[in-house]
Amino acid sequence: MSLATIYSRARVGVSAPLVTVETHISNGLPSLNIVGLPEAAVREAKDRVRSAIINSKFEFPLRRITINLAPADLPKEGGRYDLAIAISILLASGQLGEIELRDTEFVGELALSGDLRGIPGVLPSAMAAKEAQRKMIVPADNRNEAGLVDHEIFFAHHLTQVTAALMKLSTLQRCEVEEVYVEDVIGHRDMADVKGQYQARRALEVAAAGGHNLLFVGPPGTGKTMLASRLPGIMPRMTEPEALEVAAVQSVSGRKMGTDWHWSERPFRSPHHSSSAAALVGGGSIPKPGEASLSHRGVLFLDELPEFDRKVLEVLREPLENGEVHISRARGQVTYPARFQLVAAMNASNEAYSGGQDYYQSSASQKYLRKLSAPFLDRIDLHVEVPPLPTDVLVNQSEMGEASSAVRQRVEAAVARQRARQGVQNAQLSGRELERICALSESDKLFMQQALERLKLSARAYHRVLRVALTLADLESVDVARKHLMESLSYRKMEKMLATVVGGDDFIRSSVRYKPHITPRVNG
């Protein structure tokens, strides 16, 4: 009787718990049983492994084979355990000799010919192997993705290449990633293509510098989608840990590196307004990441915002606040990161602009706005109007905007100031830390109190005004001043109108107005 122990990795969200593959070969009628809560694809591994071993010129043991995937209470799914199962059978049957494999992990699906096929979610497994200080062997299709981890990760095309390397007859190549610079990827989406719309361009720069959420409001054809698609190009470069977070989410979703996503590129996701709640935040019997997680560290663009179902938009409130999505199913709970910047666009018609009246006072616009909830809109920092362009600006070909590269330099300088001061961007500051950093003067506190009472702002909205003002000051490398507070409030200028249209009087009465502490003035 022989026993072999091999290590592999499962996939649970963006984590990769260790799975021990134990193979026991004993006398008895020929059979192969897999235990340890395997799904259908894992149970079918016995047929794939048998054919792969035979077609690789090895002998498949005609005895009783029992394979245990531990821990037994962790559900196992997919073909990622095929390679580990095959190696454990060959080791237990003595066909690989006396070798020690406790410092090596194996993941990969086997074809009937013995070829190795790529699997989703390799990157979290490689990161976990590095943390455990073990080497890992992966399919050649996953070599670029696994190469993002600076560790002893090797790739192979066929089962025989793996066995030859384990028997010291040959060596495997180490996984390395082909460097792709984000400028090469997004070079075709430049801010220079945007004509006019200076306030919207300014709002994009502020949003990129502080990590703020943004809402564009205006009639069709004014460039809202074009503006939103330029935001990733002016956002600061991701740090290596941030880039690995993004790559891990893309990996577990099954998207292929180099084709569906690129190393160091910030995601830009634009789901259709018919998307369900599960499509936005993730779901399924085996929970998979949704659009909110696929846009982690990037941009989630919701065009035609009021056309989304109201209940669908409400599920975004938790990730907008916490930066995470928690999906609970009968088999367990999965947490996916979802720290994205929301950019939304909405329009109703050209009625207001063609009639010369205020856009937000038109009946069509108000009917359109009533589809949204006030708490959801309250989580958006910047409300910006995008009016139609004057014909002379539209026709004049020489009227080009500032390039993304120049805007990004200012954004990165502001972000560096924020990270040196508090470690995160302004949008993630807590209320207490925010007020400590802003340190408003008594006159500015009085100004803000009057503005809050007039605009009927909630406590959440007040802190968002302060965060935007702090970002405006960081772009100038100065402390917060009155002009920054005034510009920040200008981005909430339709707050009262939205509250009235969306929530009515009940919203205004239920809003918690925030009054900054002011030292009483003594007459005389």
MIRO-394392 format. One record per residue (C-alpha): x, y, z; residue number from 1. Coordinates in Angstrom, 1 decimal, decimal comma, always signed. Each point is the difference from the previous one (the first is absolute). Example, Ala and Ser with C-alpha at 12.3 -4.5 7.8 and 13.67 -1.06 7.14 Angstrom:
((+12,3; -4,5; +7,8); 1)
((+1,4; +3,4; -0,7); 2)
END
This chain:
((+0,0; +0,0; +0,0); 1)
((+1,2; +3,5; -0,9); 2)
((-1,0; +3,5; +1,1); 3)
((+1,0; +3,3; -1,7); 4)
((-0,7; +3,6; +1,1); 5)
((-0,1; +2,8; -2,5); 6)
((-1,0; +3,7; +0,4); 7)
((-2,3; +2,0; -2,1); 8)
((-2,2; +3,1; +0,4); 9)
((-3,8; +0,6; +0,0); 10)
((-1,7; +3,2; -1,1); 11)
((-2,3; +1,8; +2,4); 12)
((-0,7; +3,6; -1,1); 13)
((+3,4; +1,6; -0,4); 14)
((+1,7; -2,3; +2,5); 15)
((+1,6; -3,4; -0,6); 16)
((-0,1; -2,3; +3,0); 17)
((+2,3; -2,9; +0,0); 18)
((-1,3; -3,4; -1,1); 19)
((+1,9; -3,2; +0,9); 20)
((-0,4; -2,8; -2,6); 21)
((+0,5; -3,3; +1,8); 22)
((+0,1; -3,2; -2,2); 23)
((-0,1; -3,5; +1,4); 24)
((+0,5; -3,0; -2,2); 25)
((-0,9; -3,4; +1,5); 26)
((-0,9; -3,5; -1,2); 27)
((-3,5; -0,7; -1,2); 28)
((-2,2; +0,3; -3,0); 29)
((+1,2; +2,8; -2,4); 30)
((-1,8; +3,3; +0,9); 31)
((+0,6; +3,6; +0,5); 32)
((-2,0; +2,0; +2,6); 33)
((+0,4; +3,7; +0,8); 34)
((-1,3; +1,3; +3,3); 35)
((+0,1; +3,4; +1,7); 36)
((-3,1; +1,8; -1,2); 37)
((+0,8; -0,1; -3,8); 38)
((-2,3; +1,7; -2,5); 39)
((-0,9; -1,8; -3,3); 40)
((+3,1; +1,4; -1,9); 41)
((+2,3; -1,3; +2,7); 42)
((-1,7; -3,5; +0,1); 43)
((+0,5; -0,2; -3,8); 44)
((+3,8; +0,6; +0,6); 45)
((+0,5; -3,8; +0,4); 46)
((-0,8; -0,5; -3,7); 47)
((+2,2; +2,9; -1,2); 48)
((+2,9; -1,1; +2,2); 49)
((-0,2; -3,6; -1,0); 50)
((+0,2; +0,8; -3,7); 51)
((+2,7; +2,7; +0,5); 52)
((+2,2; -2,5; +2,0); 53)
((-0,4; -2,7; -2,6); 54)
((+0,6; +2,4; -3,0); 55)
((+3,1; +1,3; +1,8); 56)
((+1,5; -3,6; -0,1); 57)
((-0,4; -0,7; +3,7); 58)
((-1,9; -2,9; +1,5); 59)
((-3,3; +0,6; +1,6); 60)
((-0,2; -2,2; +3,2); 61)
((-2,7; -2,7; -0,3); 62)
((-0,7; +0,0; +3,7); 63)
((-2,2; +1,7; +2,5); 64)
((+0,8; +3,8; +0,0); 65)
((-1,5; +2,4; +2,6); 66)
((+0,7; +3,7; -0,4); 67)
((-0,9; +2,4; +2,9); 68)
((-0,1; +3,7; -0,6); 69)
((+0,4; +1,6; +3,4); 70)
((-1,4; +2,0; +1,7); 71)
((-3,1; -2,1; -0,5); 72)
((-2,5; +2,8; +0,8); 73)
((+1,4; +2,3; -2,7); 74)
((-2,0; -0,3; -3,3); 75)
((+2,3; -0,9; -3,0); 76)
((-0,9; +1,1; -3,5); 77)
((+1,6; +0,1; -3,5); 78)
((+2,8; -1,9; -1,5); 79)
((+2,8; +1,7; +1,9); 80)
((+0,8; -3,1; +2,0); 81)
((+0,7; -2,3; -3,0); 82)
((+3,8; +0,5; -0,1); 83)
((+0,3; -0,5; +3,8); 84)
((-2,1; -3,2; -0,2); 85)
((+2,1; -1,4; -2,8); 86)
((+3,3; +0,8; +1,7); 87)
((-1,3; -1,6; +3,2); 88)
((-1,0; -3,2; -1,8); 89)
((+3,3; -0,3; -1,7); 90)
((+1,8; +0,7; +3,3); 91)
((-2,0; -2,5; +2,0); 92)
((+0,4; -2,7; -2,7); 93)
((+3,8; +0,5; +0,2); 94)
((+0,4; +1,1; -3,7); 95)
((+1,8; +3,2; +1,0); 96)
((+2,4; -1,6; +2,4); 97)
((+0,8; +1,3; +3,5); 98)
((-0,5; +3,8; -0,3); 99)
((-1,1; +2,6; +2,6); 100)
((-2,7; +2,4; -1,2); 101)
((-1,1; +1,7; +3,2); 102)
((+1,6; +3,3; -1,2); 103)
((-2,0; +0,0; -3,3); 104)
((-3,6; +0,8; -1,0); 105)
((-1,8; -1,1; -3,2); 106)
((-3,0; +1,6; -1,7); 107)
((-1,3; -0,7; -3,5); 108)
((-2,5; -1,9; -2,1); 109)
((+1,0; -3,0; -2,1); 110)
((-1,1; -0,8; -3,5); 111)
((-0,4; -3,7; -1,0); 112)
((+3,3; +0,2; -1,8); 113)
((+1,8; +1,2; +3,1); 114)
((+0,2; +3,7; -1,1); 115)
((-0,4; +2,6; +2,7); 116)
((-2,9; +2,5; -0,4); 117)
((-0,2; +3,4; +1,6); 118)
((-2,4; +0,6; +2,9); 119)
((-1,6; +3,1; +1,5); 120)
((+1,2; +1,4; +3,3); 121)
((+3,7; -0,9; -0,3); 122)
((+1,3; +3,4; +1,3); 123)
((-1,5; -0,4; +3,6); 124)
((+1,5; -3,5; +0,1); 125)
((+3,4; +1,2; -1,0); 126)
((-0,2; +2,8; +2,6); 127)
((-1,0; -2,6; +2,7); 128)
((+2,9; -2,3; -1,1); 129)
((+2,4; +2,9; +0,4); 130)
((-1,3; +0,7; +3,5); 131)
((+0,3; -3,7; +0,9); 132)
((+3,6; +0,0; -1,4); 133)
((-0,8; -2,9; -2,4); 134)
((+0,8; -0,3; -3,7); 135)
((-2,9; -0,4; -2,5); 136)
((-0,5; -1,6; -3,4); 137)
((-2,7; +1,4; -2,2); 138)
((-1,2; -0,5; -3,6); 139)
((+1,9; +1,9; -2,7); 140)
((-3,3; +1,9; -0,9); 141)
((+0,2; +1,7; +3,5); 142)
((+3,7; +0,9; -0,1); 143)
((-0,5; +3,8; -0,6); 144)
((-2,5; +0,2; +2,8); 145)
((+2,0; -2,0; +2,5); 146)
((+3,1; +2,0; -1,0); 147)
((-1,4; +3,0; +1,8); 148)
((+1,1; -1,6; +3,2); 149)
((+3,8; +0,2; +0,6); 150)
((+0,5; -3,6; +1,2); 151)
((+1,0; -3,4; -1,2); 152)
((-3,0; -0,6; -2,3); 153)
((+0,7; -2,4; -2,9); 154)
((-2,2; -0,9; -3,0); 155)
((-0,3; -3,1; -2,1); 156)
((-1,9; -1,0; -3,2); 157)
((-0,4; -3,8; +0,7); 158)
((-0,1; -2,4; +2,8); 159)
((+3,2; -1,6; -1,1); 160)
((+1,9; +3,3; +0,3); 161)
((-1,1; +0,1; +3,6); 162)
((+1,0; -3,5; +0,8); 163)
((+3,4; +0,4; -1,7); 164)
((+0,7; +3,1; +2,0); 165)
((-1,0; -1,8; +3,3); 166)
((+2,3; -2,8; -0,9); 167)
((+2,9; +2,4; -0,7); 168)
((+0,1; -1,0; -3,7); 169)
((-0,7; +3,6; -1,2); 170)
((-0,9; +3,4; +1,4); 171)
((-3,1; +2,2; -0,4); 172)
((+0,0; +3,6; -1,0); 173)
((-1,0; +2,7; +2,5); 174)
((-3,1; +2,0; -0,5); 175)
((+0,7; +3,6; -1,0); 176)
((-2,4; +2,8; -1,0); 177)
((+0,3; +2,1; -3,1); 178)
((+0,0; +3,6; +1,2); 179)
((-2,8; +2,1; -1,5); 180)
((-0,1; +3,7; +0,9); 181)
((-3,4; +1,6; +0,6); 182)
((+0,8; +2,9; -2,3); 183)
((+0,2; -2,5; -2,9); 184)
((-3,3; -1,5; +0,9); 185)
((-2,1; +3,2; +0,4); 186)
((+1,8; +2,3; -2,3); 187)
((-3,0; +0,1; -2,3); 188)
((-2,2; +1,4; +2,7); 189)
((+1,5; +3,5; +0,6); 190)
((-1,5; +3,0; +1,7); 191)
((+1,3; +2,1; -2,9); 192)
((-2,9; -1,5; -2,1); 193)
((-2,5; +1,9; +2,1); 194)
((-1,0; +3,4; -1,3); 195)
((-1,3; +2,6; +2,5); 196)
((-1,8; -1,3; +3,1); 197)
((+2,4; +1,7; +2,3); 198)
((-2,0; -0,6; +3,2); 199)
((-0,4; -3,7; -0,8); 200)
((+3,7; -0,3; -0,8); 201)
((+0,8; +1,7; +3,3); 202)
((-2,4; -2,4; +1,9); 203)
((+1,8; -3,0; -1,6); 204)
((+3,3; +1,3; +1,2); 205)
((-1,4; +0,5; +3,5); 206)
((-1,6; -3,5; +0,0); 207)
((+3,3; -1,6; -1,1); 208)
((+2,0; +1,9; +2,6); 209)
((-2,2; -0,8; +3,0); 210)
((-1,7; -3,3; -1,0); 211)
((-3,4; +1,7; -0,1); 212)
((-3,2; -1,3; -1,6); 213)
((-1,4; +2,1; -2,8); 214)
((-3,4; +0,6; -1,7); 215)
((-0,3; +1,7; -3,4); 216)
((-3,4; +1,5; -0,8); 217)
((-0,9; +1,3; -3,4); 218)
((-1,9; -0,6; -3,3); 219)
((+1,1; -2,7; -2,5); 220)
((+3,1; +0,6; -2,1); 221)
((+1,9; +2,3; +2,2); 222)
((+3,0; -2,3; +0,6); 223)
((-0,9; -1,6; +3,4); 224)
((+1,1; -3,5; -1,1); 225)
((+3,2; +1,4; -1,6); 226)
((+0,9; +1,8; +3,1); 227)
((-0,6; -3,0; +2,2); 228)
((+2,2; -2,3; -2,1); 229)
((+2,9; +2,5; +0,4); 230)
((+0,1; -0,3; +3,8); 231)
((+2,2; -3,1; +0,2); 232)
((+2,7; +1,8; -2,1); 233)
((+0,4; +2,8; +2,6); 234)
((-0,3; -2,1; +3,2); 235)
((+3,3; -0,6; +1,9); 236)
((+2,0; -3,1; -0,8); 237)
((-0,8; -2,9; +2,2); 238)
((+2,5; -1,2; +2,6); 239)
((+1,1; -3,6; -0,4); 240)
((-2,3; -1,3; +2,8); 241)
((-2,9; +1,8; -1,6); 242)
((+0,8; -1,4; -3,5); 243)
((+0,2; -3,5; +1,5); 244)
((-3,4; +0,5; +1,6); 245)
((-1,5; +0,9; -3,4); 246)
((+1,7; -2,9; -1,7); 247)
((-1,2; -2,5; +2,6); 248)
((-3,6; +1,1; -0,6); 249)
((+0,4; -0,2; -3,8); 250)
((+1,6; -3,4; +0,4); 251)
((-2,7; -1,7; +2,0); 252)
((-2,6; +1,4; -2,4); 253)
((+1,6; -2,0; -2,7); 254)
((+1,1; +2,9; -2,2); 255)
((+3,2; -0,6; -1,9); 256)
((+3,0; +2,3; +0,7); 257)
((+1,2; +1,8; -3,1); 258)
((-3,2; -0,4; -1,8); 259)
((-2,8; +1,0; +2,4); 260)
((+2,1; +2,0; +2,3); 261)
((+3,6; +1,4; +0,3); 262)
((+2,4; +0,2; +2,8); 263)
((+0,0; +3,4; +1,8); 264)
((-3,1; +1,2; -1,9); 265)
((-2,8; +1,4; +2,1); 266)
((-3,3; -1,8; -0,9); 267)
((-2,9; +1,8; -1,7); 268)
((-3,3; -1,8; +0,1); 269)
((-3,2; +1,3; -1,6); 270)
((-2,9; -2,5; +0,6); 271)
((-3,3; +0,4; -1,9); 272)
((-2,9; +1,5; +1,9); 273)
((-1,9; -3,3; -0,3); 274)
((+2,6; -1,7; +2,3); 275)
((-1,3; -1,8; +3,1); 276)
((+1,1; +0,5; +3,6); 277)
((+2,0; -3,3; -0,2); 278)
((+1,8; +1,3; -3,1); 279)
((+1,1; +3,2; +1,8); 280)
((+1,1; -1,4; +3,3); 281)
((+0,5; -3,7; -0,8); 282)
((-1,8; -3,2; +0,8); 283)
((-0,8; -3,5; -1,2); 284)
((+0,1; -3,4; +1,8); 285)
((+3,8; +0,3; -0,2); 286)
((+0,2; +3,8; +0,7); 287)
((+1,9; +1,8; -2,8); 288)
((+1,0; +3,7; +0,0); 289)
((-2,4; +2,5; -1,5); 290)
((+0,6; +3,3; -1,8); 291)
((+0,7; +1,8; +3,3); 292)
((+2,9; -2,3; +0,8); 293)
((+1,3; -0,2; -3,6); 294)
((+0,3; +3,8; +0,1); 295)
((+2,1; -0,2; +3,3); 296)
((+2,6; +2,8; +0,0); 297)
((-1,6; +1,3; -3,2); 298)
((-3,1; +1,6; -1,3); 299)
((-3,6; -1,3; +0,0); 300)
((-1,9; +2,0; -2,6); 301)
((-3,8; -0,1; +0,1); 302)
((-1,5; +1,7; -3,0); 303)
((-3,6; +0,9; +0,0); 304)
((-0,1; -0,3; +3,7); 305)
((-3,7; +0,3; +0,6); 306)
((-0,6; -2,8; -2,5); 307)
((+1,5; -2,5; +2,5); 308)
((-2,5; -1,6; +2,3); 309)
((-0,1; +1,8; +3,3); 310)
((+0,5; -3,2; +2,0); 311)
((+3,1; -0,8; -2,1); 312)
((+1,5; +3,4; +0,8); 313)
((-0,7; -0,4; +3,7); 314)
((+2,4; -3,1; +0,2); 315)
((+2,9; +2,4; -0,9); 316)
((-0,4; +2,0; +3,2); 317)
((+2,0; -2,5; +2,1); 318)
((+3,0; -0,2; -2,3); 319)
((+0,0; +3,7; -0,5); 320)
((+0,4; +0,4; +3,8); 321)
((+2,1; -3,0; +0,9); 322)
((+1,9; -0,9; -3,2); 323)
((-1,0; -3,6; +0,4); 324)
((-2,8; -2,4; -1,2); 325)
((-1,1; -2,8; +2,3); 326)
((-1,9; -2,8; -1,7); 327)
((-1,7; -2,6; +2,2); 328)
((-1,1; -3,4; -1,2); 329)
((-0,9; -3,3; +1,6); 330)
((+3,5; -1,3; -0,6); 331)
((+1,7; +3,0; +1,6); 332)
((+0,8; +3,7; -0,3); 333)
((+2,4; +1,6; -2,5); 334)
((+1,4; +3,5; +0,2); 335)
((+1,2; +1,8; -3,1); 336)
((+1,7; +3,4; +0,0); 337)
((-1,9; +2,8; -1,7); 338)
((+1,8; +3,3; +0,6); 339)
((-1,1; +1,7; -3,3); 340)
((-0,7; +3,5; -1,1); 341)
((-3,6; +0,4; -1,1); 342)
((-0,6; +2,2; -3,0); 343)
((-3,6; +0,3; -1,1); 344)
((-1,7; +1,9; -2,8); 345)
((-3,7; +0,9; -0,4); 346)
((-2,1; +2,0; -2,4); 347)
((-3,7; +0,5; -0,8); 348)
((-0,4; +2,1; -3,1); 349)
((+1,0; +3,2; -1,7); 350)
((-3,3; +1,6; +1,1); 351)
((+1,5; +2,4; +2,6); 352)
((+2,9; +1,2; -2,1); 353)
((-2,1; +0,5; -3,1); 354)
((-2,6; +1,9; +2,0); 355)
((+2,4; +2,2; +1,8); 356)
((-1,1; -1,1; +3,5); 357)
((+2,1; -1,5; +2,8); 358)
((+0,7; -3,6; -0,8); 359)
((-0,9; -1,3; +3,4); 360)
((-3,3; +1,8; +0,1); 361)
((-1,4; -1,7; -3,1); 362)
((-2,7; -2,6; +0,6); 363)
((+1,8; -2,6; -2,1); 364)
((+3,2; +0,3; +2,1); 365)
((-1,9; -0,1; +3,3); 366)
((-1,9; -3,1; -1,1); 367)
((+3,4; -1,6; -1,0); 368)
((+1,6; +0,8; +3,3); 369)
((-2,8; -1,5; +2,1); 370)
((+1,2; -3,4; -1,0); 371)
((+3,1; +0,4; +2,2); 372)
((+0,2; -0,2; +3,8); 373)
((+1,4; +2,9; +2,1); 374)
((+2,3; -2,2; +2,1); 375)
((+1,6; -1,4; -3,1); 376)
((+0,6; +3,5; -1,4); 377)
((+1,3; +1,1; +3,3); 378)
((+2,9; -2,3; -0,4); 379)
((+1,2; +1,9; -3,1); 380)
((+2,4; +2,8; +0,7); 381)
((-0,1; +2,0; -3,2); 382)
((-3,1; +1,0; -2,0); 383)
((+1,0; +1,6; -3,2); 384)
((-2,1; +1,4; -2,8); 385)
((+1,2; -0,7; -3,6); 386)
((-1,9; +2,5; -2,2); 387)
((+0,0; -0,1; -3,8); 388)
((+3,1; +1,4; -1,7); 389)
((-0,2; +3,3; -1,8); 390)
((+0,2; -0,6; -3,7); 391)
((+3,2; +2,1; -0,5); 392)
((+1,8; -2,2; +2,6); 393)
((-1,3; -3,2; -1,6); 394)
((+1,0; +1,0; -3,6); 395)
((+3,3; +1,5; +0,9); 396)
((+2,5; -2,8; -0,5); 397)
((+2,8; +1,9; +1,8); 398)
((-1,9; +0,1; +3,2); 399)
((+1,6; -3,0; +1,7); 400)
((+0,2; -0,7; +3,7); 401)
((+2,9; -0,7; +2,3); 402)
((+1,7; -3,4; -0,5); 403)
((-0,5; -2,7; +2,6); 404)
((+3,7; -0,2; +0,7); 405)
((+0,1; +3,6; +1,3); 406)
((-3,1; -0,5; +2,1); 407)
((+1,3; -3,2; +1,5); 408)
((+3,2; +1,8; +1,2); 409)
((-2,1; +2,3; +2,1); 410)
((-2,2; -2,9; +1,2); 411)
((+3,0; -2,1; +1,1); 412)
((+1,6; +3,0; +1,8); 413)
((-3,3; +0,4; +2,0); 414)
((-0,3; -3,7; +0,7); 415)
((+3,6; -0,1; +1,2); 416)
((-0,8; +2,8; +2,4); 417)
((-3,0; -1,9; +1,3); 418)
((+1,8; -3,3; +0,5); 419)
((+2,8; +1,8; +1,8); 420)
((-2,4; +1,7; +2,3); 421)
((-2,6; -2,7; +0,8); 422)
((+0,9; -3,1; -2,0); 423)
((-3,2; -0,1; -2,1); 424)
((-1,8; +2,2; -2,5); 425)
((-2,4; +2,7; +1,3); 426)
((-3,1; -1,9; -0,9); 427)
((+0,9; -2,8; +2,5); 428)
((+0,6; +2,4; +3,0); 429)
((-2,1; -0,5; +3,1); 430)
((-2,1; +2,9; +1,2); 431)
((+2,1; +0,7; +3,1); 432)
((+3,3; -0,2; -1,9); 433)
((-1,4; +2,2; -2,7); 434)
((-1,0; +2,8; +2,3); 435)
((+3,4; -0,2; +1,8); 436)
((+1,8; +0,5; -3,3); 437)
((-2,2; +2,7; -1,4); 438)
((+0,1; +2,1; +3,2); 439)
((-2,5; +2,7; -1,2); 440)
((+0,2; +3,5; +1,5); 441)
((-2,9; +1,3; +2,0); 442)
((-1,1; +2,2; -2,9); 443)
((+0,1; -3,0; -2,4); 444)
((-2,0; -2,1; +2,5); 445)
((-2,7; +2,7; +0,1); 446)
((+0,0; +0,1; -3,8); 447)
((-0,4; -3,8; -0,2); 448)
((-2,8; +0,0; +2,6); 449)
((-2,0; +2,6; -2,1); 450)
((+0,7; -2,0; -3,2); 451)
((-1,1; -3,3; +1,6); 452)
((-3,3; +1,5; +1,4); 453)
((-0,8; +1,6; -3,4); 454)
((+0,8; -3,1; -2,1); 455)
((-1,5; -2,4; +2,6); 456)
((+3,1; -2,2; -0,1); 457)
((+0,3; -3,2; +2,1); 458)
((+3,0; -0,9; +2,2); 459)
((+1,2; -2,3; -2,8); 460)
((-0,2; +2,8; -2,6); 461)
((+1,8; +2,4; +2,3); 462)
((+2,9; -2,3; +0,3); 463)
((+0,1; -0,5; -3,7); 464)
((+0,1; +3,7; -0,5); 465)
((+3,0; +0,2; +2,3); 466)
((+1,7; -2,9; -1,8); 467)
((-0,4; +1,7; -3,4); 468)
((+1,3; +3,3; +1,5); 469)
((+3,0; -1,8; +1,4); 470)
((+0,7; -1,5; -3,5); 471)
((-0,3; +3,4; -1,6); 472)
((+2,6; +1,3; +2,5); 473)
((+2,3; -3,0; -0,6); 474)
((+0,0; +0,8; -3,8); 475)
((+1,4; +3,4; +0,9); 476)
((+2,2; -1,4; +2,8); 477)
((-1,5; +2,4; +2,6); 478)
((-2,3; -0,2; +3,0); 479)
((-3,8; +0,1; -0,3); 480)
((-1,3; +3,6; -0,5); 481)
((-3,3; +1,6; -0,6); 482)
((+0,3; -0,2; -3,8); 483)
((+0,4; -3,8; +0,2); 484)
((-3,1; -0,3; +2,1); 485)
((-2,0; +2,2; -2,4); 486)
((+1,1; -2,0; -3,0); 487)
((-0,7; -3,3; +1,8); 488)
((-3,5; +1,3; +0,8); 489)
((-0,5; +0,9; -3,7); 490)
((+0,2; -3,7; -0,8); 491)
((-3,0; -0,5; +2,3); 492)
((-2,0; +2,9; -1,4); 493)
((-2,9; -2,3; -1,0); 494)
((+0,0; -1,7; +3,3); 495)
((-3,2; +1,7; +1,3); 496)
((-1,7; -0,5; -3,4); 497)
((+0,9; -3,7; -0,1); 498)
((-1,1; -0,5; +3,6); 499)
((-3,4; +1,7; -0,8); 500)
((-0,6; -1,8; -3,3); 501)
((+1,3; -3,5; +1,2); 502)
((-1,0; -0,1; +3,6); 503)
((-2,5; +2,8; +0,4); 504)
((-0,7; +1,7; +3,4); 505)
((+0,5; -3,3; +1,8); 506)
((+3,6; -0,1; -1,1); 507)
((+0,7; +3,5; +1,2); 508)
((-1,7; -0,7; +3,4); 509)
((+1,9; -3,3; +0,4); 510)
((+3,4; +1,3; -1,1); 511)
((+2,4; +0,5; +2,9); 512)
((+1,4; +3,5; -0,4); 513)
((+3,4; +0,5; +1,3); 514)
((+1,1; +3,1; +1,8); 515)
((+3,7; +0,5; +0,6); 516)
((+1,0; +1,1; +3,4); 517)
((+0,3; +3,7; +0,2); 518)
((+1,4; +2,0; +2,9); 519)
((-2,7; +2,6; +1,0); 520)
((+0,8; +3,6; -0,7); 521)
((-0,3; +2,3; +3,0); 522)
((-1,3; +3,5; -0,9); 523)
((+2,1; +2,9; +1,2); 524)
END
